[in-house]
Amino acid sequence: MPFIKQSSIDDILSRADIVDIVGTHVDLKKAGHEFKGLSPFNSEKSPSFYVNPAKNSFYCFSSGQGGNIIQFVMQMENLTYPEALEFLANRYSIKIEYETSSVEAGEAISLKKQLLSLHEHAAYWFHQHFLSETADGNFIRQYWTEQRQFSIELAEECKIGFAPASPETELGEYLKKQNFSKEALQNSGLFYFERNGQWVSRFQGRLMIPIRDIQGRPVAFTARQTQKTPETDTAREAKYVNSPETPLFHKSKLLFGLDHARQHMRNHDESFLLVEGQLDALRCREQGLHHAVAPQGTALTEEQLLLLKRYSPKAIHCFLDGDAAGQKAAFRSIPLCFRTGLSLYFLPLPEGIDPDQFLLQHGQQGFEEHLQTKLPAIQFACRFLQPPEGFQTPEEKTQALQELYSMIKDSASLTAQDGYLQQISRYLRVDEAATRADYKSFLRQQKNPAKHESQSDTPKSQILTNANLDILSLILLHPNLSEDIANKLEPEWVDRQTPHAALLLKILMEIREGVWTPDEEIPEALLEDEQERKLFYQIKNTKTALERFEDPQTEIDDCLYAFQKQYLLKQKARIEQNITEALAPPENWEQLKELQSQRNEIRKLLKNLKNLTPTQATLAN
């Protein structure tokens, strides 16, 4: 990656005003030569956050966090160091110069910048078609205001657009006239392919909703089917078509509306409102519920939850559809929230009603009344698992308890687990002492599970214990490799039941979000107990640890191989269990077909893993 020239960094530091930047997040008051306000990192009643304009720095006494204007932007805007510099440069109209270390690095940054600019132009182009006084423009505005019942003001605020129905639209020609390269057009996700010199649009006859990153820049689109969507469109039957994954857009790492919602979180005690779809989030916004966000048409991910936790670490309210699919997706999100330490509350609606419809009928006041009926996560889970007619046999209740135990075991807090067990016994009407005894038995079984088809004689816990410690050591002792590790090691691969997993996950997320780099002093808040502090300083101060990694890159490959292999084996075992259940009467053949396809895909991935480098292959023997 190309480095920003030091002269540009110095220019940014000299011209950017830290009081101006911090003032967008904190209500600052003059205090002598400094300014003070309530901490943006913690909930507090007395100000402990200070800004020193002379030194262009800040310090928060309640959290121990401090630094210069760049570190503040990194934390509050959730940006990497280079992105924070670019953010400040754009704010103060400062031109950035790069020291391109290689031709490839220069091309990479150029492509990303092109794609950001290209999406700005595309969003403008779609929006102009929405506003145009043409048959298409009149149609889409009528659809927006009458069928969807949104205001034109919201459309203008969010830059809602329309994609003309012709597959070979003028969009390609328009973007080429703006001097965007063929590579940028190919990587934008806006087109299927180029045909006879014309670019075939992915979005045809659809309402266009821009998807924005944390800085509010359009990086992708959600396209809603309308009567104008042509029969020739290969995606004609799909109600919604999203941009594919691109160098800018990773749907598992971005939440729709977060750029807007985070600006309306007055303090860390407030909660985000999680809804299923983009139009649900826009309806919330129009009704004055500015804290609404939505996943990108996929299941909620751990990275998305950690992103929400950065802005509001307390709780999330899940405002969900009344249909079975919405309830099931909500149920699956509970373990993720427990892992990340977020309290989760559910606001289920009656069957056949979604948040969009509810808010149209009842408005913000109706929502506030509905908020009083919220269900804690465990209560929702107990209701979800209990059949309408109630449990008919002890075995049915035991199976439900096993699912609940599996859910709460991932919680990092023993105090939270204790509270969950109390709730489980109350909601399912089971003796609390019996519930606790069953849970202890469940945990013992988890520690000594029956051997599944592992191709290694080394137990999984031992493999991943070593991998956790090795990858932590590699990150801390070889900081130049840490960003590459964090980008390649997916959080889902880390087994949270193994030692050091909690610390590893925290460090990975801090590096991914650009908040901390291992060559800086570690934030004290990251080390939550004495065991983590001892491990951290033991790794940093032991010379023999550094010496034992003769070939760090090979060690990294070995660790990544171990993590991914065990994760895939675990997924394969889960799918095979689901296949067994699908075969039970009455057989679910559609589900079975899908599960078998998933299992075949995992088998292919495992086969490819075996064919990696000789060093990696030794772990499978």
Secondary structure, DSSP 8 states (H G I E B T S, - for coil): --EE-HHHHHHHHHH--HHHHHTTTS--EEETTEEEE--SSS--SS--EEEETTTTEEEETTT--EEEHHHHHHHHHT--HHHHHHHHHHHTT----EE-SSHHHHHHHHHHHHHHHHHHHHHHHHHHHHH-SSHHHHHHHHIIIIIS---HHHHHHHT-EEE-S-SS-THHHHHHHTT--HHHHHHSSSEEEEETTEEEES--SEEEEEEE-TTS-EEEEEEEE-TTS-TT-TTTT-SEEE----SS--GGG--BTHHHHGGG--STT--EEE-SSHHHHHHHHHTT-TTEEB-SSS---HHHHHHHHHH--SEEEEEE-SSHHHHHHHHHHHHHHHHHT-EEEEEE--TT--HHHHHHHHHHHHHHHHHTT-EEHHHHHHHHHS-TT---SHHHHHHHHHHHHHHHTT-S-HHHHHHHHHHHHHHTT--HHHHHHHHHHHHHHHHS----S-S-SS-HHHHHHHHHHHHHHHHHH-GGGHHHHHHHS-GGGS-TTSTTHHHHHHHHHHHHTTS--TTS---GGG--SHHHHHHHHHHHH-HHHHHT-SSHHHHHHHHHHHHHHHHHHHHHHHHHHHHHHHHSSS--HHHHHHHHHHHHHHHHHHHHHHTS-HHHHGGG-
